[in-house]
Amino acid sequence: MSIPYVTEIDPRYGEVVQVTPGIRRVIANNPGRFTFTGTGTYIVGRGQVAVIDPGPEDDDHVAAILSAVSGEEITHIIATHTHRDHSPASRALQTATGAPILGFSSHPTVSSEEAFRAKPTTWDALYPTKEELEELRKSMPSAAKEDSEHEQDEPGDMAFSPDIEIGHGDVIAGGTWTLEVLHTPGHISNHLCFGYKEEQSLFSGDHVMGWSTSVIPEPEGSMNEYMKSLNLLLEREDKYFYPTHGPRIPNPIEFTTALIEHRMNRENQITECLKLGARTIPQLVTEMYIETPHILHMAAGQSVFSHLVHMVEKNIVRTDGSPSADGVFELVR
């Protein structure tokens, strides 16, 4: 089953768009390799409203959100997770409104040993070229921020500190809306999704995106946890998913099932490649992602690394010592 991607969206930067009777969206002008057309901030309810994923530190975007709710009260500022395209604007919104900031936790910390193992030094062939990055910038609807060749793809919002920590099964309610909290680690360990009871839908953050698969970067992310979190969504009966990047996703069960199958196919691809002998991650990406634009090969390498860590945990694959981004991997015979 191929993934039924959904990619058609007009960002209309600075404007509020009425998506459904209870959902409005304002898209930040931060398009890029991993943000698609930009961060979609959702405003839920009327009168007393919740803001989900306030977005990057961008004065124009914060002003657009405040303009969209003029005459109303923001009572909750909610982050799905702590990457810098999702949560930093929470602080400016709080300064303007006094509303509390809600999230699972501060940005996760990793040990120096984990960070060292996850930092590649032999992936030069996977990094986008200057020419590819320039072509990407030209294709964007507006000028994106400068993107260096070796910039970390999704840096963390280290200043994020929620006033209210929320977790799986919690319920957040306003005058016209009710959100059920789902802890969905995988893309990052503090990722949350939010079930919107009144419209039987789910705000899926970066856990499920319609325009692309999610990057699962070790050690902040985990393929093992990601697969569990995807299967959690199959137990729901949502009519739509609303990702932070891209348009809403219809037929969410079909879409999630396709994502699970895609990840299983990737694991099978790794197994088939390793049947021919030991491989490094750049070798695996080159063999597996023939039809994927080279500009996305670095992200593919991160997900392949997460797959390999998961396969080592399942005793399908082995490597010398703990799995590392620069390691050599082979099948357990």
VODODO-542514 format. One line per 4 residues: their letters; for each residue x, y, z of N, C-alpha, C. Coordinates in steps of 0.2 Angstrom, whole numbers, plus 2048, in hexadecimal, padded with zeros to 3 digits. Each point is the difference from the previous one (the first is absolute). Layout:
A) X:Y:Z:X:Y:Z:X:Y:Z ~ ...
This chain:
MSIP) 804:7FA:800:7FC:806:800:804:806:800 ~ 800:805:7FB:803:806:800:7FD:805:805 ~ 804:804:802:7FD:806:805:7FD:805:7FC ~ 7F9:801:801:7FC:805:7FC:802:807:803
YVTE) 805:802:7FD:803:807:803:7FA:805:7FE ~ 800:805:804:7FC:806:7FF:804:806:800 ~ 801:804:7FB:805:805:7FF:7FD:807:7FE ~ 7FA:801:7FE:7FD:806:7FE:7FE:804:805
IDPR) 803:806:801:7FF:805:805:802:807:7FE ~ 7FC:805:801:802:807:7FE:802:803:807 ~ 806:801:801:802:803:807:7FD:806:802 ~ 7FF:805:7FC:7FD:806:801:803:803:807
YGEV) 806:801:800:804:803:806:7FD:806:802 ~ 7FF:800:807:7FD:806:803:7F9:800:801 ~ 7FC:7FB:7FC:7F9:800:800:7FD:7FB:804 ~ 7FA:801:803:7FD:7FA:804:7FB:7FD:7FB
VQVT) 800:7F9:800:7FC:7FC:7FC:7FB:7FC:804 ~ 7FA:801:7FF:7FB:7FC:803:800:7F9:7FD ~ 802:7FB:804:801:7F9:7FD:7F9:7FC:801 ~ 7FE:801:806:7F9:7FC:802:7FD:805:804
PGIR) 7F9:7FF:802:7FD:805:805:804:801:806 ~ 804:7FB:803:804:801:806:807:800:7FF ~ 803:801:7FA:807:800:7FF:802:805:7FB ~ 805:805:802:803:804:7FC:807:7FF:800
RVIA) 803:802:7FA:808:7FF:7FF:803:806:7FE ~ 806:801:803:804:806:7FD:807:7FC:7FF ~ 803:801:7FA:806:7FD:7FE:806:805:800 ~ 805:7FE:804:806:804:801:804:800:7F9
NNPG) 804:805:7FF:804:801:7FA:807:7FD:801 ~ 800:7F9:801:806:7FD:802:801:7FA:7FB ~ 7FF:800:7FA:800:7FA:7FC:807:7FD:800 ~ 801:7FA:7FE:806:7FD:800:800:7F8:7FF
RFTF) 806:7FD:800:800:7F9:7FF:7FC:7FC:804 ~ 7FF:802:807:7FD:7FC:805:7F9:803:802 ~ 7FF:806:7FE:7FA:804:802:7FB:800:7FA ~ 801:7FE:7FA:7FC:800:7FA:7FE:808:7FF
TGTG) 7FA:802:800:7FF:807:7FF:800:804:806 ~ 801:7FD:806:801:804:806:7FC:7FD:805 ~ 801:802:806:7FC:7FE:806:7F9:802:801 ~ 7FB:7FB:800:7F9:802:800:7FE:800:808
TYIV) 7FF:806:802:7FD:801:807:7F9:800:800 ~ 7FD:7FC:804:7F9:7FF:800:7FC:803:806 ~ 7FB:804:7FF:7FC:803:805:7F9:7FC:800 ~ 7FF:7FD:806:7FA:7FC:802:7FB:803:804
GRGQ) 7FA:800:7FD:7FA:803:804:7FF:807:7FE ~ 7FB:803:804:7FE:807:7FF:7FF:803:807 ~ 802:806:800:7FF:804:807:806:7FF:804 ~ 800:7FA:804:806:7FE:803:803:7FA:7FC
VAVI) 806:802:7FE:803:7FB:7FB:807:7FD:802 ~ 802:7FB:7FD:806:7FD:801:804:801:7FA ~ 807:801:801:804:801:7FA:805:7FA:800 ~ 800:7FC:7FB:804:7FA:800:806:801:7FB
DPGP) 806:7FF:802:807:801:7FD:800:807:7FE ~ 802:805:804:800:807:7FE:805:801:7FB ~ 805:7FC:7FF:805:801:7FB:807:803:802 ~ 804:802:7FB:806:802:801:800:807:803
EDDD) 806:802:802:801:807:803:800:805:7FA ~ 7FA:803:7FF:7FF:804:7FA:7FB:805:802 ~ 801:806:800:7FC:806:803:7FA:800:7FB ~ 801:800:7FA:7FA:800:7FB:7FB:7FB:801
HVAA) 803:7FA:801:7FB:7FA:801:7FC:801:807 ~ 804:802:805:7FC:801:806:7FB:805:7FF ~ 801:806:7FD:7FC:805:7FF:7FA:7FE:7FC ~ 801:7FB:7FB:7FA:7FD:7FC:7FC:7FC:804
ILSA) 803:7FC:805:7FB:7FC:804:7FC:805:805 ~ 803:805:803:7FC:804:804:7FB:804:7FC ~ 801:802:7FA:7FB:803:7FC:7FB:7FB:7FE ~ 801:7FA:7FF:7FB:7FB:7FF:7FB:7FF:805
VSGE) 802:801:807:7FC:7FF:805:7FE:807:804 ~ 800:805:7FC:7FE:807:803:7F9:800:803 ~ 7FF:802:806:7FA:800:803:7FF:7F9:804 ~ 804:7FB:7FF:7FF:7FA:803:806:7FF:806
EITH) 800:7FB:803:805:7FF:806:803:7F9:7FE ~ 807:800:800:804:7FA:800:801:7FE:807 ~ 7FD:7FA:801:800:7FD:807:806:7FB:801 ~ 802:7FD:7FA:805:7FA:800:805:801:7FA
IIAT) 806:800:802:805:800:7FA:803:7F9:801 ~ 800:7FC:7FB:801:7F9:800:806:7FE:7FB ~ 805:7FC:802:805:7FE:7FB:800:7F8:7FF ~ 800:7FE:7FA:800:7F9:7FF:807:7FD:802
HTHR) 805:804:7FF:807:7FE:802:805:806:7FF ~ 806:7FF:802:804:806:801:806:801:7FA ~ 7FE:7FF:7FA:804:802:7FB:7FF:807:7FE ~ 805:804:7FE:800:807:7FF:7FB:803:7FB
DHSP) 7FD:7FB:7FC:7FB:803:7FC:7F9:7FF:803 ~ 7FF:7FE:806:7FA:7FE:803:7FF:804:806 ~ 804:801:805:7FF:802:807:802:807:802 ~ 806:803:7FC:803:806:803:7FB:806:801
ASRA) 7FB:801:7FB:7FB:806:800:7FC:7FF:806 ~ 800:7FB:804:7FB:7FF:806:802:806:805 ~ 806:802:800:802:805:805:7FE:807:7FE ~ 800:801:7FA:7FE:807:7FE:7F8:800:801
LQTA) 7FD:7FB:7FE:7F8:7FF:801:7FF:801:807 ~ 803:7FD:804:7FF:800:808:801:807:802 ~ 805:804:7FE:801:807:802:7FB:804:7FE ~ 7FD:7FF:7FA:7FA:804:7FD:7FA:7FE:804
TGAP) 7FF:7FA:802:7F9:7FE:802:800:7FD:807 ~ 805:7FE:803:800:7FE:807:7FE:7F8:800 ~ 7FF:7FD:7FB:7FD:7F9:800:806:7FC:802 ~ 7FE:7FA:803:805:7FB:802:802:7FC:7FA
ILGF) 807:7FE:800:803:7FC:7FB:7FF:7F8:802 ~ 7FE:7FC:7FC:7FF:7F9:802:804:7FC:7FB ~ 803:7FA:803:804:7FC:7FC:802:7FA:804 ~ 803:7FB:7FD:802:7FA:803:806:801:805
SSHP) 805:804:7FE:806:801:804:804:805:7FC ~ 805:802:803:806:804:7FD:803:7FB:7FB ~ 804:803:7FC:804:7FD:7FA:804:7FA:803 ~ 7FF:7FA:7FE:804:7FA:803:808:801:7FF
TVSS) 803:7FE:805:807:800:800:803:7F9:7FF ~ 806:800:7FD:803:7FA:7FF:807:800:802 ~ 803:7FA:802:807:800:803:805:802:7FB ~ 805:802:802:806:802:7FB:802:7F9:7FC
EEAF) 7FF:7FB:803:802:7F9:7FC:7FB:7FF:7FB ~ 7F9:801:801:7FB:7FF:7FB:801:805:7FB ~ 801:806:801:801:805:7FB:806:7FF:7FC ~ 805:7FD:803:806:7FF:7FC:7FF:7FA:7FB
RAKP) 7FC:7FB:802:7FF:7FA:7FC:7FB:802:7FA ~ 7FB:805:801:7FC:802:7FB:802:805:7FB ~ 806:803:802:802:805:7FB:805:7FD:7FB ~ 7FE:801:7FA:803:7FD:7FA:806:804:7FE
TTWD) 806:7FD:7FF:806:803:7FD:802:7FD:7F9 ~ 7FC:7FB:7FE:801:7FD:7F9:7FB:800:7FB ~ 7FB:805:801:7FA:801:7FC:801:805:7FB ~ 806:802:7FE:800:806:7FC:7FC:7FF:7F9
ALYP) 800:7FA:7FE:7FC:7FF:7F9:7F9:801:801 ~ 7FD:800:806:7F9:801:801:7FE:807:801 ~ 804:804:802:7FE:807:801:7FE:804:7F9 ~ 7FB:804:801:7FE:804:7FA:806:804:7FD
TKEE) 800:801:7FA:805:804:7FD:7FE:807:800 ~ 804:805:7FF:7FE:807:800:7FC:801:7FA ~ 801:7FD:7FB:7FB:801:7FA:7F9:7FD:801 ~ 800:7FB:804:7F9:7FD:802:7FC:805:804
LEEL) 804:802:805:7FD:805:805:7FE:806:7FD ~ 804:803:7FB:7FE:806:7FC:7FA:7FF:7FC ~ 7FF:7FA:7FD:7FA:7FE:7FC:7FA:800:804 ~ 801:7FD:806:7FA:7FF:805:7FE:807:802
RKSM) 805:805:801:7FE:807:802:7FC:803:7FB ~ 802:7FF:7FA:7FD:803:7FA:7F9:7FE:7FF ~ 7FF:7F9:802:7F9:7FD:7FF:7FB:802:805 ~ 802:803:806:7FC:801:805:7FC:807:7FF
PSAA) 7FA:800:803:7FB:805:7FF:803:807:802 ~ 805:800:805:803:806:802:807:7FE:803 ~ 804:805:801:807:7FF:802:800:7FC:807 ~ 803:7FA:800:801:7FD:806:807:802:803
KEDS) 801:7FF:807:806:801:803:806:7FC:7FD ~ 805:803:801:806:7FD:7FD:801:7F9:803 ~ 802:7FB:7FC:800:7F9:802:807:7FE:7FE ~ 805:7FF:805:806:7FE:7FE:801:7F8:7FF
EHEQ) 805:7FE:7FD:800:7F9:7FE:800:7FB:806 ~ 803:802:806:800:7FC:805:7FC:802:806 ~ 7FB:804:7FF:7FC:802:805:7FC:7FB:803 ~ 7FF:7FF:807:7FC:7FB:803:7F9:801:7FD
DEPG) 7FD:7FB:7FE:7F9:801:7FC:7FB:802:805 ~ 7FF:7FE:806:7FA:802:804:803:801:807 ~ 803:806:801:803:802:806:7FA:801:806 ~ 802:7FE:806:7FC:800:805:7FF:807:803
DMAF) 7FA:801:803:7FE:806:804:802:7FF:807 ~ 806:802:801:803:7FE:807:7FD:805:805 ~ 7FD:805:7FF:7FD:805:805:7F9:7FE:801 ~ 7FD:7FB:7FD:7F9:7FE:801:7FF:7FD:807
SPDI) 7FC:803:804:7FE:7FD:807:7F9:801:801 ~ 7FC:7FB:7FF:7F9:801:801:7FD:802:807 ~ 7FB:804:800:7FD:802:807:7FD:7FA:803 ~ 7FD:7FC:7FB:7FC:7FA:802:802:7FA:7FC
EIGH) 803:7FB:803:802:7FA:7FC:7FA:7FB:7FF ~ 7FF:7FE:7FA:7FA:7FC:7FF:803:7F9:7FD ~ 7FC:7FB:801:802:7F9:7FE:7FA:7FC:7FD ~ 802:7FA:7FE:7FB:7FC:7FD:7F9:7FF:804
GDVI) 7FB:801:7FD:7F9:7FF:803:7FD:806:803 ~ 805:806:801:7FD:806:803:7FB:803:7FB ~ 7FB:804:803:7FB:804:7FC:801:807:801 ~ 800:804:7FB:801:807:801:7F9:803:7FD
AGGT) 7FD:804:803:7F9:803:7FE:800:807:800 ~ 7FC:803:7FB:7FE:807:800:7F9:801:7FF ~ 7FD:806:7FF:7F9:801:800:7FD:7FC:7FA ~ 803:7FF:7FA:7FD:7FD:7FB:804:7FA:7FD
WTLE) 805:7FE:804:805:7FB:7FD:802:7FB:805 ~ 802:7FA:7FE:803:7FB:805:805:7FD:7FC ~ 806:7FF:803:806:7FD:7FD:802:7FA:805 ~ 801:7FA:7FD:803:7FB:803:807:7FF:7FE
VLHT) 804:7FF:805:808:800:7FF:802:7F9:7FF ~ 804:7FF:7FB:803:7F9:7FE:807:801:800 ~ 804:7FD:804:807:800:800:803:7FB:7FA ~ 803:803:7FB:802:7FD:7FA:807:800:7FF
PGHI) 805:7FE:804:807:800:7FF:802:7FD:7FA ~ 806:802:7FD:802:7FD:7FA:804:805:7FC ~ 7FD:805:7FD:803:805:7FD:805:804:805 ~ 7FD:800:806:804:803:806:7FC:7FD:806
SNHL) 804:7FF:805:7FD:7FD:806:7FA:804:804 ~ 800:806:7FF:7FB:804:803:7FA:802:7FB ~ 7FF:7FD:7FB:7FB:801:7FB:7F9:7FE:803 ~ 7FB:805:7FF:7F9:7FF:801:7FC:801:7FA
CFGY) 7FA:7FC:800:7FB:802:7FB:7FA:801:804 ~ 7FB:804:7FD:7FA:802:804:7F9:7FE:7FC ~ 7FC:7FC:803:7FA:7FE:7FD:7FB:806:802 ~ 7FD:802:7FA:7FB:805:801:7F9:7FD:800
KEEQ) 7FD:800:806:7FA:7FC:801:7FA:803:7FC ~ 7FF:806:800:7FA:803:7FD:800:7FF:7F8 ~ 806:7FF:7FD:800:7FE:7F9:803:7FA:7FE ~ 801:7FB:805:803:7FA:7FF:806:7FF:7FC
SLFS) 805:805:801:806:800:7FC:806:800:805 ~ 806:800:7FD:806:800:803:805:805:7FE ~ 803:804:804:805:804:7FE:807:7FC:801 ~ 803:7FF:7FB:805:7FA:800:807:803:800
GDHV) 801:807:800:807:802:801:804:7FE:7FA ~ 806:7FD:802:805:7FD:7FB:800:7F9:801 ~ 7FB:7FD:804:800:7F9:800:7FD:7FD:7FA ~ 7FB:803:7FD:7FD:7FE:7F9:800:806:7FC
MGWS) 803:801:7FB:800:805:7FB:7FD:7FE:7F9 ~ 7FC:804:7FD:7FD:7FE:7FA:805:800:7FA ~ 805:805:800:804:801:7FA:806:7FC:800 ~ 802:7FD:806:807:7FC:800:7FF:7FC:806
TSVI) 805:7FB:800:801:7FC:806:804:804:805 ~ 7FF:7FE:807:803:804:805:807:7FD:801 ~ 805:805:801:807:7FE:802:800:7FD:807 ~ 803:7FA:801:801:7FE:807:807:800:802
PEPE) 803:805:803:807:801:801:802:7FD:807 ~ 804:7FB:800:803:7FE:806:805:805:803 ~ 801:801:807:7FC:7FC:805:7FA:804:803 ~ 7FF:806:7FD:7F9:803:803:7FA:7FD:7FD
GSMN) 801:7FC:7FA:7FA:7FC:7FE:802:7F9:801 ~ 7FB:7FC:7FE:800:7F9:801:7FC:7FC:7FB ~ 802:7FC:7FB:7FC:7FC:7FC:7FC:7FB:803 ~ 802:7FD:806:7FC:7FC:804:7FA:803:803
EYMK) 801:806:803:7FB:804:802:7FB:803:7FB ~ 803:802:7FA:7FC:803:7FB:7FB:7FA:7FD ~ 802:7FA:7FF:7FC:7FB:7FE:7FA:7FF:805 ~ 802:800:806:7FA:7FF:805:7FB:806:800
SLNL) 803:806:7FF:7FC:806:800:7FB:800:7FA ~ 803:7FD:7FA:7FC:800:7FA:7FA:7FB:801 ~ 802:7FA:803:7FA:7FB:801:7FB:803:805 ~ 802:804:805:7FB:803:804:7FB:804:7FD
LLER) 801:803:7FA:7FC:804:7FC:7FA:7FB:7FD ~ 802:7FA:7FF:7FC:7FB:7FC:7FA:7FF:805 ~ 800:801:806:7FB:7FE:805:7FB:806:800 ~ 801:806:7FD:7FC:805:800:7FB:800:7FA
EDKY) 7FB:805:800:7FB:800:7FB:800:807:7FD ~ 806:803:7FF:800:807:7FE:7FE:801:7F9 ~ 7FC:806:7FE:7FE:801:7F9:806:803:7FC ~ 804:804:804:806:804:7FC:805:800:805
FYPT) 807:800:7FD:805:803:804:802:807:7FE ~ 802:804:804:803:807:7FF:807:800:802 ~ 805:7FF:7FB:807:800:802:802:808:800 ~ 806:801:803:802:807:801:803:802:7F9
HGPR) 802:7FC:7FC:803:802:7F9:7FB:7FC:7FB ~ 7FD:804:7FC:7FC:7FE:7FA:7F9:800:802 ~ 7FC:7FE:7FB:7F9:800:801:7FD:7FA:804 ~ 7FA:800:801:7FD:7FA:804:800:7FA:7FC
IPNP) 800:7FA:804:800:7FA:7FD:7FA:7FC:801 ~ 7FC:7FF:7FA:7FA:7FC:801:802:7F8:800 ~ 7FB:7FC:802:801:7F9:801:806:7FE:804 ~ 800:803:806:807:7FF:804:802:7F9:802
IEFT) 7FB:7FB:800:802:7F9:802:803:7FE:7FA ~ 7FE:801:7FA:803:7FE:7FA:807:803:7FF ~ 801:806:802:806:804:7FF:805:7FD:805 ~ 7FE:7FF:807:804:7FD:805:802:7F9:7FE
TALI) 7FC:7FC:7FE:802:7F9:7FE:805:800:7FA ~ 7FF:805:7FC:805:800:7FA:807:802:803 ~ 800:805:805:807:802:803:803:7FA:804 ~ 7FC:7FC:803:803:7FA:804:803:7FB:7FB
EHRM) 7FC:7FF:7FA:802:7FB:7FB:807:803:7FD ~ 800:807:7FF:806:803:7FD:806:7FF:805 ~ 7FF:800:806:806:7FF:805:802:7F9:800 ~ 7FB:7FC:800:802:7F9:7FF:804:7FE:7FA
NREN) 7FD:803:7FA:804:7FF:7FA:807:803:800 ~ 801:805:804:807:803:800:804:7FB:804 ~ 7FD:7FD:805:804:7FB:804:802:7FA:7FC ~ 7FB:7FE:7FC:801:7FA:7FB:806:802:7FB
QITE) 800:806:7FE:805:803:7FB:807:7FF:803 ~ 800:803:806:807:7FF:804:802:7F9:800 ~ 7FB:7FC:802:802:7F8:801:803:7FE:7F9 ~ 7FC:801:7FB:803:7FE:7F9:806:803:7FE
CLKL) 802:806:802:806:803:7FE:806:7FC:804 ~ 7FE:7FF:807:805:7FD:804:801:7F9:7FE ~ 7FC:7FD:7FD:801:7F9:7FE:806:7FF:7FB ~ 801:806:7FD:806:800:7FB:807:802:803
GART) 7FF:802:807:806:801:804:7FF:806:804 ~ 805:801:804:800:806:805:800:806:7FC ~ 7FC:805:804:7FF:807:7FC:801:805:806 ~ 802:806:7FD:7FF:806:804:7FA:804:7FF
IPQL) 7FE:805:804:7FA:803:7FE:800:804:7FA ~ 805:803:7FE:800:804:7F9:7FF:7FA:7FA ~ 803:7FB:801:7FF:7FA:7FB:7F9:7FE:800 ~ 7FD:7FF:805:7F9:7FE:800:7FC:805:7FD
VTEM) 801:807:802:7FB:805:7FD:801:800:7F9 ~ 806:800:7FD:801:800:7F9:7FD:7FA:7FC ~ 800:7FA:803:7FD:7FB:7FD:7F8:800:801 ~ 7FD:802:806:7F9:800:801:7FC:806:7FD
YIET) 803:806:800:7FC:806:7FE:802:802:7F9 ~ 800:7FC:7FC:802:801:7F9:7FB:806:7FD ~ 7FA:7FF:801:7FB:804:7FE:7FE:807:804 ~ 804:800:805:7FF:806:805:805:806:7FE
PHIL) 7FD:806:800:805:805:7FE:806:800:805 ~ 806:802:7FD:806:800:804:7FF:804:806 ~ 7FD:806:7FF:7FF:805:806:7FD:7FD:806 ~ 7FD:7FA:7FF:7FD:7FD:806:804:7FA:803
HMAA) 805:7FF:7FD:804:7FA:802:803:800:807 ~ 801:806:802:803:801:807:7FA:7FE:805 ~ 7FA:802:7FF:7FA:7FE:804:7FF:7F9:800 ~ 801:7FD:7FA:7FF:7F9:7FF:805:7FC:804
GQSV) 806:803:800:806:7FD:804:7FE:7FF:808 ~ 7FD:806:802:7FD:800:807:7FB:7FA:802 ~ 7FC:800:7FB:7FA:7FA:801:803:7F9:7FF ~ 805:800:7FB:803:7F9:800:804:7FE:806
FSHL) 803:805:803:804:7FF:806:7FB:7FE:806 ~ 7FA:803:800:7FB:7FE:805:7FE:7F9:7FF ~ 7FF:7FE:7F9:7FE:7F9:7FF:805:7FC:802 ~ 806:801:7FF:806:7FC:802:800:7FF:807
VHMV) 7FF:805:804:800:7FF:807:7FA:7FC:802 ~ 7FB:801:7FD:7FA:7FB:802:801:7F9:7FE ~ 804:7FF:7FA:801:7F9:7FE:806:7FD:805 ~ 804:804:802:805:7FD:805:7FC:7FE:806
EKNI) 7FC:804:803:7FC:7FF:806:7FC:7F9:7FF ~ 7FE:7FF:7FA:7FC:7FA:7FE:805:7FA:7FE ~ 806:801:801:805:7FB:7FE:800:7FD:7F9 ~ 7FE:805:7FB:800:7FE:7F9:807:803:7FD
VRTD) 802:805:803:806:803:7FD:805:801:806 ~ 807:800:7FE:805:801:805:805:805:7FE ~ 804:803:804:805:804:7FF:805:800:805 ~ 806:803:7FF:805:800:805:7FE:805:806
GSPS) 7FF:7FD:806:7FE:804:805:7F9:803:800 ~ 7FE:806:803:7FA:803:7FF:7FF:803:7F9 ~ 7FA:800:7FE:7FF:803:7F9:802:807:7FF ~ 803:802:7FB:803:807:7FF:7FE:802:7F9
ADGV) 800:806:7FF:7FE:803:7F9:806:7FE:7FB ~ 806:7FF:803:806:7FE:7FB:801:7F9:800 ~ 7FC:7FC:803:801:7F9:801:7FF:7FC:7FA ~ 803:7FA:800:7FF:7FB:7FA:7FB:7FA:803
FELV) 7FB:7FF:7FC:7FB:7FB:803:7FF:7FA:7FB ~ 7FE:7FB:803:800:7F9:7FD:7FA:7FC:803 ~ 7FD:7FC:7FC:7FB:7FB:803:803:7FB:805 ~ 7FC:7FF:805:801:7FB:804:7FF:7F9:7FD
R) 805:7FC:7FF:7FF:7FA:7FD:7FF:7FA:805
